[in-house]
Amino acid sequence: MNEAALDSKPVATKPQLWHEEVSKGIQGMPASLASLTEVEYNEVGKKATRKLDILIMPALVIMYIFNYLDRQNLSAARLANIEKDLGLSDVDYQTCISILFAGYILMQTPSNIIASKIRWPAVWICLAMCIWGCLSAATAGVKSFGGLLACRFILGFCESVFFPGAIFMLSCFYNKKQLATRAAILYSGSQLGNAFGGLLAIGILKLDGVHGIQGWRWLFIIEGVATVALAAIFATYLPNSPQTCRWLTDIEREHLLWTLRVEQGSSDDRSEISGWQGFVMAVTDPKTWMLMGVLSTTYISAAVVSFFPTVVGTLGFNRTITYVLTAPPYLLTCVVMTINGFHSDKKQERFLHIIGPLFFAIIANVIAVSTLNTGARYFAMCLMPTSYYASAIVTLSWISGSLTQPSVKRATALAFINSFANTPNIWTTYLYKNGPRFTAAFGVNLAASVAAILLACITRIYLSRKNSELEKGDRSARGAPTQEQLDSGFRYVL
């Protein structure tokens, strides 16, 4: 269908058709979509999006809540005397925190390559959730430092499947005008897990001594069993791909596949290239390394969440009040992340939405190292997770939108960047000592926030230049869009 044909339609009987995609040179619009008016076309898209939001987002948010509960419950257990019961030193405890991320980092890229190549990526994620739930429950039975260390390492190995897999899954169902908002909603799961993990711990730890089992062991058992049950439920209905989503009507499916094709310049095809080819394409693309630098330096600062109950504990309140005080910063984070992600999508702008929160991160760390005033320090603690994660979710959307095709490359790049960005969690755990100022930790966080801003500036300049080259038809550089993307008018979001 060409523009002349569209213009020849009688306005009196049928409104002008809305297909900007056709003007971009993309052929092959399904006939069922080509016959719709603008109002009908938009309504089909809204219905499809609403269905996906109901099907996918609540499940992924709950999965992320339990991903964080099972990861962070060691922090809650620390305040419930796990160190004393297992005879752990401070270094032993810090090692158990950091070893999880060793497993977490190793498995992310292979897992996402698998997810991009198999027909059931949602089932793959649910299976991993079931296994990490079993491991979390099994942690209740450890008797020594060695047992705890082994459980934590394998737990990280299994939990690594979820987050990069979930981001890849979102990129298969949502376009770039929707992705940052959904990434923010997804990320709110981790913050809700952090917020309510402490409050949940207060209730569970009251079981201390029931059936002769210590409270911190009940914490691992209850959260682990709940994780397994939820994984089984989600596996029954989460869609694995737009093509096989049984909850969509045929026209809704065609609309979803068409809009994704228009945006990316081509359709996702898991058989297009091998996993190894996707990995090579990802690591040889300069954008991968620039965006990795932005996310990695942001995550250096965000590592404070692994010790957040300990940091809040330096305010001098008892255990129950400390748990309660950990919740408001994370609830604030959920709100600010969602607003920042939504506004980024609405304006189709990433750079300012990344560096803006990081300036607040700088302020938070300056306050944290310069005063012992309780009110000022708690204000800084509220800003810390809020600023880091509000920035990070937009960076993740920038990654997904800048490294789009082929889909195996996108999946590999997301996992590779996220796994490398999590390496600071291994060594930053040893910085959180000499409280309440934690001068070394907050000093490093301050420097990392500044570095993240500088790297974001470099990335924006680079992508802006790439857009200028694309305007001229130059696609000679590594990581350039495909010819089909160029024909569609693809440009990087800045």
Phi and psi in degrees as a GROMACS rama.xvg file:
@    title "Ramachandran Plot"
@    xaxis  label "Phi"
@    yaxis  label "Psi"
@TYPE xy
-108.432  173.435  ASN-2
-66.0731  -33.9144  GLU-3
-62.8746  -40.7122  ALA-4
-64.5564  -38.8568  ALA-5
-65.7183  -42.8633  LEU-6
-68.2261  -22.5019  ASP-7
-77.9369  -9.46914  SER-8
-64.0071  133.714  LYS-9
-65.0905  120.939  PRO-10
-63.5857  -32.1242  VAL-11
-66.8131  -31.0168  ALA-12
-99.9442  -23.0054  THR-13
-151.265  126.764  LYS-14
-59.402  158.651  PRO-15
-57.6201  132.821  GLN-16
-69.061  148.513  LEU-17
-111.387  95.9812  TRP-18
-143.02  72.9828  HIS-19
-59.7831  -25.8048  GLU-20
-59.7638  -36.3172  GLU-21
-61.4683  -38.6739  VAL-22
-68.5768  -15.1421  SER-23
-84.2893  -3.73112  LYS-24
93.6997  8.0349  GLY-25
-87.888  126.754  ILE-26
-101.285  163.858  GLN-27
98.4176  17.6968  GLY-28
-60.9537  131.654  MET-29
-57.2515  142.462  PRO-30
-60.4531  -33.1415  ALA-31
-63.7856  -30.604  SER-32
-84.5463  -36.5017  LEU-33
-64.2774  -21.6398  ALA-34
-89.3536  -2.41227  SER-35
-86.7608  151.378  LEU-36
-80.7848  172.523  THR-37
-58.6816  -44.6966  GLU-38
-63.1016  -45.2448  VAL-39
-65.0897  -41.2847  GLU-40
-61.7797  -47.2674  TYR-41
-65.0554  -37.3543  ASN-42
-65.9853  -39.7001  GLU-43
-60.9532  -43.1093  VAL-44
-63.4394  -40.7496  GLY-45
-65.1611  -41.2634  LYS-46
-63.8088  -42.369  LYS-47
-63.2234  -43.4252  ALA-48
-65.0286  -41.4136  THR-49
-61.0866  -42.5312  ARG-50
-62.6665  -43.1218  LYS-51
-64.4004  -41.0404  LEU-52
-60.8712  -40.3287  ASP-53
-71.5525  -38.804  ILE-54
-75.1931  -45.9905  LEU-55
-94.2637  -49.6641  ILE-56
-64.8224  -47.2882  MET-57
-59.7703  -40.2542  PRO-58
-64.0101  -46.3426  ALA-59
-66.5629  -37.2388  LEU-60
-64.0272  -44.6832  VAL-61
-64.0155  -40.5319  ILE-62
-60.7271  -40.0022  MET-63
-70.9572  -33.8462  TYR-64
-58.2365  -46.9511  ILE-65
-76.0516  -25.879  PHE-66
-60.1205  -43.3152  ASN-67
-77.6453  -36.8805  TYR-68
-58.8005  -46.0146  LEU-69
-72.8769  -22.79  ASP-70
-84.2341  -39.7893  ARG-71
-95.145  -2.09652  GLN-72
-66.1802  -15.9731  ASN-73
-66.9198  -33.1679  LEU-74
-65.2711  -41.0233  SER-75
-68.0555  -37.3677  ALA-76
-65.8105  -27.1509  ALA-77
-62.7065  -38.2545  ARG-78
-77.2413  -4.64882  LEU-79
-110.262  23.6188  ALA-80
74.3566  27.4839  ASN-81
-65.1438  -32.8997  ILE-82
-63.3012  -42.682  GLU-83
-67.4485  -44.1504  LYS-84
-65.9809  -34.186  ASP-85
-101.291  -0.922504  LEU-86
68.0897  40.5696  GLY-87
-88.8213  140.831  LEU-88
-87.9599  172.58  SER-89
-59.5586  -40.578  ASP-90
-67.2436  -38.6096  VAL-91
-59.089  -45.8202  ASP-92
-63.9203  -45.1725  TYR-93
-62.0204  -35.8076  GLN-94
-67.4553  -38.593  THR-95
-66.0207  -32.473  CYS-96
-67.5422  -48.7168  ILE-97
-74.1215  -30.5462  SER-98
-64.9869  -28.6079  ILE-99
-57.9146  -38.8158  LEU-100
-76.2823  -18.685  PHE-101
-64.6464  -48.2104  ALA-102
-66.8318  -37.7924  GLY-103
-60.9707  -40.4183  TYR-104
-73.7312  -39.8646  ILE-105
-64.9466  -34.1625  LEU-106
-95.7959  -15.3283  MET-107
-59.6261  -50.4171  GLN-108
-67.1344  -48.8582  THR-109
-57.8316  -39.0794  PRO-110
-63.4198  -44.0165  SER-111
-71.3615  -30.1123  ASN-112
-62.8033  -43.4773  ILE-113
-61.6806  -45.919  ILE-114
-60.4455  -34.0633  ALA-115
-78.9549  -14.7575  SER-116
-104.825  -21.827  LYS-117
-92.3482  166.989  ILE-118
-85.9212  -11.9133  ARG-119
-128.029  61.9328  TRP-120
-62.2819  -33.5488  PRO-121
-67.5761  -39.7804  ALA-122
-65.1932  -37.3688  VAL-123
-59.9213  -44.4161  TRP-124
-66.0933  -42.0103  ILE-125
-65.6609  -37.0412  CYS-126
-62.3417  -43.6714  LEU-127
-61.7186  -40.0178  ALA-128
-61.7163  -42.0017  MET-129
-60.8687  -42.8407  CYS-130
-68.9568  -42.6933  ILE-131
-68.7002  -28.8653  TRP-132
-64.1901  -42.2788  GLY-133
-61.7433  -40.7261  CYS-134
-67.1035  -39.4833  LEU-135
-61.8498  -45.1316  SER-136
-63.8144  -37.5039  ALA-137
-66.7439  -24.7127  ALA-138
-61.2432  -25.0599  THR-139
-62.3728  -20.0921  ALA-140
-95.4892  2.37628  GLY-141
-69.4846  147.942  VAL-142
-119.579  -6.54088  LYS-143
-151.344  171.575  SER-144
-59.1983  -42.7599  PHE-145
-61.6168  -42.4512  GLY-146
-64.9005  -42.6273  GLY-147
-64.3284  -41.0637  LEU-148
-61.7155  -44.2732  LEU-149
-64.3287  -44.1351  ALA-150
-62.0971  -41.3909  CYS-151
-67.1997  -38.8558  ARG-152
-64.391  -48.121  PHE-153
-68.1392  -34.5901  ILE-154
-59.8862  -44.7662  LEU-155
-62.2899  -37.0448  GLY-156
-59.2491  -43.6574  PHE-157
-79.2539  -39.7664  CYS-158
-67.1104  -21.0676  GLU-159
-63.3668  -21.5459  SER-160
-65.38  -33.9459  VAL-161
-69.4072  -62.5244  PHE-162
-63.9483  -52.9062  PHE-163
-63.3671  -32.5785  PRO-164
-66.4407  -38.8474  GLY-165
-67.5183  -41.4131  ALA-166
-63.9891  -42.1829  ILE-167
-61.8014  -42.211  PHE-168
-60.7224  -43.9588  MET-169
-61.0245  -38.9831  LEU-170
-67.8836  -17.9755  SER-171
-84.3427  -16.1958  CYS-172
-116.013  -22.4185  PHE-173
-120.964  144.42  TYR-174
-86.3214  176.357  ASN-175
-68.5025  -16.7718  LYS-176
-82.2653  -8.13774  LYS-177
-117.815  -16.3061  GLN-178
-71.3721  -41.6968  LEU-179
-63.2317  -38.488  ALA-180
-63.925  -45.2262  THR-181
-68.2063  -34.8702  ARG-182
-63.9395  -37.8648  ALA-183
-66.101  -42.7155  ALA-184
-62.9674  -42.8658  ILE-185
-59.5046  -48.2763  LEU-186
-64.0376  -25.067  TYR-187
-62.5479  -23.1168  SER-188
-61.0503  -41.4049  GLY-189
-65.877  -37.4013  SER-190
-72.6666  -36.1856  GLN-191
-66.0968  -36.0563  LEU-192
-62.6413  -41.0973  GLY-193
-68.1162  -40.8222  ASN-194
-66.5198  -47.9923  ALA-195
-94.5109  -8.11025  PHE-196
-60.6119  -43.5532  GLY-197
-67.454  -40.8702  GLY-198
-67.2727  -39.2309  LEU-199
-64.471  -37.8429  LEU-200
-61.9314  -36.06  ALA-201
-56.9384  -45.4977  ILE-202
-69.891  -44.8066  GLY-203
-67.3202  -37.6448  ILE-204
-67.4334  -13.32  LEU-205
-70.2438  -11.8993  LYS-206
-80.1952  1.90744  LEU-207
-51.294  121.459  ASP-208
95.6945  -15.2235  GLY-209
-65.4163  127.492  VAL-210
57.8994  24.1987  HIS-211
73.0438  18.417  GLY-212
-107.79  132.437  ILE-213
-67.0543  153.242  GLN-214
-57.8278  -41.9994  GLY-215
-67.4723  -26.8801  TRP-216
-71.3259  -39.3095  ARG-217
-60.06  -35.6655  TRP-218
-58.2213  -47.9653  LEU-219
-67.2659  -40.5671  PHE-220
-64.2569  -51.9868  ILE-221
-65.3494  -45.6021  ILE-222
-68.2185  -35.6043  GLU-223
-67.6789  -44.2527  GLY-224
-63.9452  -42.4128  VAL-225
-61.2854  -37.8944  ALA-226
-61.5181  -45.9641  THR-227
-62.1932  -44.4678  VAL-228
-61.5799  -44.4733  ALA-229
-67.0347  -36.8839  LEU-230
-60.3407  -41.0959  ALA-231
-64.1057  -38.5122  ALA-232
-67.7519  -48.221  ILE-233
-64.3143  -31.9279  PHE-234
-64.3132  -20.7383  ALA-235
-79.2606  -20.3577  THR-236
-136.342  -12.2695  TYR-237
-63.4382  131.752  LEU-238
-72.3699  144.846  PRO-239
-93.5136  -25.5861  ASN-240
-163.2  160.089  SER-241
-59.6117  -35.7596  PRO-242
-65.7228  -30.2544  GLN-243
-110.555  8.30742  THR-244
-71.7006  107.838  CYS-245
-75.2548  -9.11222  ARG-246
-85.0416  -11.7088  TRP-247
-95.737  145.73  LEU-248
-74.1364  168.264  THR-249
-60.3805  -43.309  ASP-250
-71.3372  -33.2879  ILE-251
-66.3701  -39.2494  GLU-252
-65.5458  -42.9635  ARG-253
-63.297  -39.4504  GLU-254
-62.7742  -45.7701  HIS-255
-61.9156  -48.228  LEU-256
-64.9983  -37.546  LEU-257
-67.7382  -46.5932  TRP-258
-64.4094  -36.6436  THR-259
-67.2425  -39.2873  LEU-260
-64.9225  -41.9779  ARG-261
-62.2297  -44.195  VAL-262
-67.2426  -45.882  GLU-263
-85.8253  -15.8131  GLN-264
89.6009  -10.8403  GLY-265
-161.776  165.382  SER-266
-87.8724  150.194  SER-267
-66.7019  134.145  ASP-268
-143.571  107.666  ASP-269
-67.9678  -18.816  ARG-270
-95.8677  3.67184  SER-271
-62.378  -46.3282  GLU-272
-138.658  166.269  ILE-273
-80.0664  166.825  SER-274
-60.791  -39.7507  GLY-275
-65.8076  -41.512  TRP-276
-63.044  -39.4783  GLN-277
-62.9224  -38.8839  GLY-278
-65.2792  -44.9213  PHE-279
-62.8064  -42.4998  VAL-280
-61.9344  -37.1498  MET-281
-70.0035  -46.6969  ALA-282
-77.3956  -16.1693  VAL-283
-96.514  2.39793  THR-284
-91.639  120.181  ASP-285
-56.4571  -30.1177  PRO-286
-63.1442  -32.6114  LYS-287
-57.8906  -46.3527  THR-288
-74.1841  -36.0039  TRP-289
-65.466  -47.5518  MET-290
-68.3767  -31.7218  LEU-291
-62.6581  -39.6108  MET-292
-62.9024  -41.2452  GLY-293
-63.8398  -48.7654  VAL-294
-69.5004  -38.1122  LEU-295
-63.7195  -45.1251  SER-296
-68.7943  -31.2575  THR-297
-67.0352  -41.2095  THR-298
-70.5592  -24.1429  TYR-299
-58.8645  -46.8359  ILE-300
-68.5646  -37.747  SER-301
-70.4307  -12.2571  ALA-302
-61.3906  -13.5045  ALA-303
-59.1347  -25.0756  VAL-304
-64.7577  -25.6833  VAL-305
-67.5103  -21.1857  SER-306
-120.044  18.4066  PHE-307
-60.7603  -44.0576  PHE-308
-59.3631  -35.7353  PRO-309
-67.5464  -42.8802  THR-310
-64.5516  -45.5099  VAL-311
-65.0184  -32.1959  VAL-312
-61.7038  -22.6943  GLY-313
-73.0896  -5.96825  THR-314
-72.8603  -15.3689  LEU-315
97.6032  11.605  GLY-316
-92.0826  168.298  PHE-317
-74.0346  176.775  ASN-318
-60.448  -44.8759  ARG-319
-64.2757  -46.0836  THR-320
-64.5472  -36.8764  ILE-321
-61.295  -45.8773  THR-322
-58.7587  -43.7682  TYR-323
-63.2328  -40.9676  VAL-324
-70.3002  -16.9628  LEU-325
-75.9787  -17.8609  THR-326
-74.3257  -49.7751  ALA-327
-54.7357  -41.1801  PRO-328
-59.1854  -37.7745  PRO-329
-74.837  -33.9976  TYR-330
-66.288  -40.1177  LEU-331
-61.391  -39.7228  LEU-332
-59.545  -43.1015  THR-333
-58.0071  -45.4451  CYS-334
-66.2122  -49.4082  VAL-335
-66.9417  -40.7635  VAL-336
-57.9936  -47.4159  MET-337
-64.7592  -42.3507  THR-338
-64.21  -44.4973  ILE-339
-64.7939  -42.3184  ASN-340
-66.0539  -43.543  GLY-341
-62.1305  -44.4903  PHE-342
-67.8085  -35.3011  HIS-343
-63.5198  -42.2784  SER-344
-65.2072  -44.4141  ASP-345
-61.6756  -42.8556  LYS-346
-88.0906  -8.938  LYS-347
50.5166  53.6617  GLN-348
-138.59  136.089  GLU-349
-114.664  -44.1295  ARG-350
-55.4728  -54.5472  PHE-351
-65.6645  -30.9879  LEU-352
-75.9885  -12.58  HIS-353
-91.0086  -48.636  ILE-354
-79.0893  -26.1116  ILE-355
-55.9211  -54.743  GLY-356
-61.5228  -30.0873  PRO-357
-67.3043  -27.0978  LEU-358
-65.8809  -34.847  PHE-359
-70.1189  -30.6112  PHE-360
-63.5369  -39.8875  ALA-361
-61.8036  -46.3332  ILE-362
-59.0796  -43.6204  ILE-363
-61.0339  -43.5159  ALA-364
-72.6074  -33.0629  ASN-365
-63.1441  -44.361  VAL-366
-62.1969  -43.485  ILE-367
-62.3088  -35.0497  ALA-368
-92.4856  -9.76764  VAL-369
-107.05  -7.30967  SER-370
-147.762  154.632  THR-371
-110.983  8.45656  LEU-372
-63.9556  127.087  ASN-373
-59.4698  -47.871  THR-374
-62.0922  -44.2391  GLY-375
-65.3606  -40.2696  ALA-376
-67.789  -39.8434  ARG-377
-68.2036  -35.1589  TYR-378
-59.6922  -43.5118  PHE-379
-63.0986  -39.7841  ALA-380
-65.5672  -32.3794  MET-381
-67.8058  -36.0088  CYS-382
-74.1412  -29.3935  LEU-383
-58.6252  -67.0229  MET-384
-63.2529  -32.6106  PRO-385
-60.4978  -47.9644  THR-386
-71.1404  -42.9533  SER-387
-62.8835  -49.2524  TYR-388
-78.9825  -30.1775  TYR-389
-61.2364  -35.3309  ALA-390
-75.0511  -44.1897  SER-391
-63.5221  -38.1331  ALA-392
-67.2616  -31.8893  ILE-393
-73.6909  -35.749  VAL-394
-60.8696  -42.5866  THR-395
-61.545  -37.9747  LEU-396
-68.4966  -36.0702  SER-397
-62.1884  -39.9484  TRP-398
-63.4786  -51.0914  ILE-399
-62.8238  -35.2213  SER-400
-82.6918  -18.2442  GLY-401
-98.4714  -19.8873  SER-402
-121.974  71.7707  LEU-403
-89.8954  -47.658  THR-404
-128.347  148.245  GLN-405
-69.2715  170.046  PRO-406
-63.9343  -32.1441  SER-407
-66.362  -37.2816  VAL-408
-64.3647  -43.8905  LYS-409
-61.0769  -45.3987  ARG-410
-63.2502  -42.7081  ALA-411
-66.0493  -43.7017  THR-412
-63.228  -43.0298  ALA-413
-59.1279  -47.0536  LEU-414
-70.5536  -41.2265  ALA-415
-63.602  -45.1788  PHE-416
-65.778  -46.0028  ILE-417
-66.828  -35.9586  ASN-418
-68.145  -44.1942  SER-419
-65.4604  -38.5974  PHE-420
-64.7068  -21.7126  ALA-421
-88.0719  -4.19667  ASN-422
-60.6677  -31.2837  THR-423
-58.5807  -24.4459  PRO-424
-64.3155  -18.1532  ASN-425
-75.4532  -46.1988  ILE-426
-98.1  -22.8809  TRP-427
-69.4116  -19.9762  THR-428
-61.6793  -25.0341  THR-429
-85.143  -1.84638  TYR-430
-87.0986  -20.0893  LEU-431
-87.5261  75.0026  TYR-432
-142.768  171.416  LYS-433
61.9975  43.9726  ASN-434
-69.5235  163.576  GLY-435
-88.7826  -9.37346  PRO-436
-76.8251  -32.8252  ARG-437
48.6254  51.8366  PHE-438
-57.0426  -44.4178  THR-439
-63.3662  -45.8268  ALA-440
-64.5054  -50.2459  ALA-441
-71.8776  -27.6806  PHE-442
-66.301  -43.0807  GLY-443
-64.0068  -41.6574  VAL-444
-61.1722  -38.9808  ASN-445
-63.2315  -48.0636  LEU-446
-63.5758  -38.0786  ALA-447
-66.7541  -37.1317  ALA-448
-64.3369  -40.8433  SER-449
-64.0879  -43.3526  VAL-450
-62.3303  -39.3441  ALA-451
-62.048  -40.4091  ALA-452
-63.0994  -45.0284  ILE-453
-63.4854  -42.644  LEU-454
-67.691  -34.4884  LEU-455
-64.999  -37.7989  ALA-456
-61.7183  -44.7926  CYS-457
-62.5953  -42.7764  ILE-458
-63.3803  -42.3631  THR-459
-63.4535  -43.13  ARG-460
-60.7713  -43.1519  ILE-461
-62.9394  -47.9306  TYR-462
-66.8203  -33.396  LEU-463
-63.4862  -41.4087  SER-464
-66.2442  -37.7042  ARG-465
-63.1709  -39.495  LYS-466
-63.3621  -38.5245  ASN-467
-64.4791  -39.3134  SER-468
-66.8059  -38.2084  GLU-469
-65.3696  -34.2789  LEU-470
-60.018  -30.8121  GLU-471
-90.7153  -1.75495  LYS-472
83.3585  13.7844  GLY-473
-88.2405  118.974  ASP-474
-131.84  37.544  ARG-475
-80.7806  -22.8739  SER-476
-74.5226  158.947  ALA-477
-62.9689  142.878  ARG-478
79.4143  8.43599  GLY-479
-67.883  155.1  ALA-480
-61.4977  159.155  PRO-481
-69.83  164.995  THR-482
-61.4454  -36.7936  GLN-483
-65.1729  -36.5277  GLU-484
-66.2305  -41.0655  GLN-485
-61.5355  -41.491  LEU-486
-63.5256  -27.3894  ASP-487
-83.6741  -7.11556  SER-488
86.0834  26.4114  GLY-489
-60.4943  134.876  PHE-490
-139.401  150.224  ARG-491
-75.1751  137.961  TYR-492
-77.1939  130.094  VAL-493
